[in-house]
Amino acid sequence: MQSSLLSMPQQHPPEVMQYAPEAVPAPSYAPSTVELGDVKRILVRRRFLILATAALLTLVTLLYGLFTPALYSSVAEIIIDPQDLQVVNNDVNPSRVPPDGGITIVESQVSVVQSTGVLLRAIQATNLTEDPEFNGQGGLLSRLLGGLLGSGSAETDKTGKTLDALHRVLAVKRADKVLVLDVIVTAKSADKAAKLANAIAQAYLADQAAARAKMATDASDSIGARLEEQRKRVQKAENAVEAYKSANNMVMAAGNLVSDQELTEINTQLSAAQSRTATLKAQVDQLRRSGGAPEATSEAMRSSVISSLRTQEATLVDQVSQLGTELGPRHPSMIAAQQQLRDTRALIARELGRISAAAETDYERALANQQALEAKVAGMKSKSLDTDQASVKLRELQRDLEALRSVYATYLQRAQETREQVNVDSTNARIISKAMPALKKSWPPLALLLVGAIFGGLGLGTGLALIAEYSSPTVLSSNQMQSAIEAPVLGVLPAKSGGRRWWPFGGSAAPASQKMDAVAGLALRRMFSSGRRPPNWPLVPSILVTSPPEDAAQRGRVARLLANAAAARGSRVLFIDVNAGSRQKDPQPGLLDVLRGEYAFEALSQYRPGSNVAVLGRGRPTAVFQEAQGAYFAQHMLAQASRSFELVVIDGGALADNLNASPLVSMVDEILLVATLNSTPMRDVTAATQAISVMGRLPTGAMLVDEAA
């Protein structure tokens, strides 16, 4: 029965090497990269490496968590106000808040808390150098290494180790947008962790107070050192002023020159004298104008004596008038009263004369005094002109002196202020939350470590799997295979056949699965529908199946599936197995005997019962045939096979290691390369392709086997 797919007109046997098909170049394919599905194949294939890595890392983490001593963490909180306490106006540490709200200042305090000075204070306060957990004396190995490699004094070495250990367990953090520092200490004891955290917080406050006191002390000492220099400069300036005044005979009193003061006083006296002279002159002129009636002057009116005498005169006048009425003009009493009146009026006249004479005398004396003062002022003005010339330089010296005195006074006041600030702590920082012993351990967090170990192990295992794949790449996909051999992949077969036997030649053999049969049939159709086979070609259609050495089982399976698929469609198939009988001590005649010309293949090929497939084995490797001889008989065999068969399927083995099928390479129509997905190394595919190219051909297609299907 002829198959429409594989049927062809029968021809006479060709002559030697006259009808060998030309090698048709395979289509070119673009290089392919690894796809997402390829990564899945890699991970599935190397799943044991991934799981083993994850399990190992998890086990190590579990052992670490179980055998690692528990650690406890305690936190002490310190709030720091960038605006310090304003104790005095001229503070050594100015209280100004920067534009960023003090975040930079507080952030810098993180480093201050972890500084060596603060930690040494805490170590001294807690006597931490005697704690084996921190002084490096906790283990036998540490003591031995300390004894062998120790250098310097033991006390210094112990302090250094304690400081390093405290640095490792201390963490100082500041939350975002807050001015609070968290001092975190981790130790093997909860009480010890809380104690150290509080000690470090207290040490920080003490260190800040000491630092500010030292700054004030240094500033005070510096200002004090400048005070002596300023004092000497003031003294020098004072001496210069006094020397200049002495040299120029300039006597000072109350900050002014005595000559200036005298001139001022004399000017004042002169003004008073001139005023008095003018007043007295006015009085004298008035007396002179009054003539014989001086009693009408203001001086007479103001005189108490005149007033008393006039009162007495008025009394006597009344008395005389009364006596004259009562006693008469000649009465002795009347005469006595009249005499008293005349005496009183005489006294008034003498008193008025005396007043006039006194006024004249006072005027003359005031005028003489005025003239004397005017002469003295004129003399002092001449002397003052000379003194004013010398005062110009004196005032310059005095200005320098006043400036130096002002600077000296400022230094003296600042020195007193800074000395007072030594004993005043202006730091606006305090502990708002003391550390308390932790109720739960902070390390190791076993659950978290195990979860991390599991996922980390899976990630590490995945990385190792990808590295292993990269170092030894395998066939991952059809695109990659097409790019490697520059030929199409005709199909992908599942690795398993669902428990059915795939041997197609026996009468009791069950048919292959429908999927495998469909893939094999489609591969046959694609191979012989490409139009590469010349018309009226005298040789029977043939397929040579080859593979790398490690895919021998899959190669044989694919070759039998192809033969079975063709036979299932009614074609008569010759199946040649180059490897059959290779391990027998006395193999039956086969292909090698035909290629040497010792047997005709019709006599050696045998049909399997109940099958359209005839099988030809490897034969006896008793002698080696020449290449030209083998090619001739191979051509002759395929020409004769066209009379009885519609298809020849050859299991050619691994051509890179087995040259028995090499005479058939140049004669067959299709060379099919078989590989296993995610298993066959790409280097073996390249080696097989190179072996085929050395024999003058290129693979015309490939079949892949998917073990994951």
Secondary structure, DSSP 8 states (H G I E B T S, - for coil): ---TTT---------TTTS----------------HHHHHHHHHHTHHHHHHHHHHHHHHHHHHHHHS--BEEEEEEEEE-SS----STT-SS-----TTTTHHHHHHHHHHHTSHHHHHHHHHHHTGGG-TTTSS-SSHHHHHHHHHH--S-HHHHHHHHHHHHHHHHEEEEE-TT--EEEEEEEESSHHHHHHHHHHHHHHHHHHHHHHHHHHHHHHHHHHHHHHHHHHHHHHHHHHHHHHHHHHTT--EETTEEHHHHHHHHHHHHHHHHHHHHHHHHHHHHHHHHHTT-GGGSHHHHH-HHHHHHHHHHHHHHHHHHHHHHHT-TTSHHHHHHHHHHHHHHHHHHHHHHHHHHHHHHHHHHHHHHHHHHHHHHHHHHHHHHHHHHHHHHHHHHHHHHHHHHHHHHHHHHHHHHHHHHTT-----EEEEE-----SS--B--HHHHHHHHHHHHHHHHHHHHHHHHHHS-B---HHHHHHHHTS-EEEEEES--TT-----SSTT-----HHHHHHHHHHHHHHHTSS-S-TT-SS--EEEEE--GGGHHHHHHHHHHHHHHHHHTT--EEEEETTTTTT-SS----HHHHHTTSS-HHHH-EE-TTSSEEEE-----SS---HHHHHHHHHHHHHHHTTT-SEEEEE---TTT--TTHHHHTT-SEEEEEEETTTSBHHHHHHHHHHHHHTT----EEEEEETT-
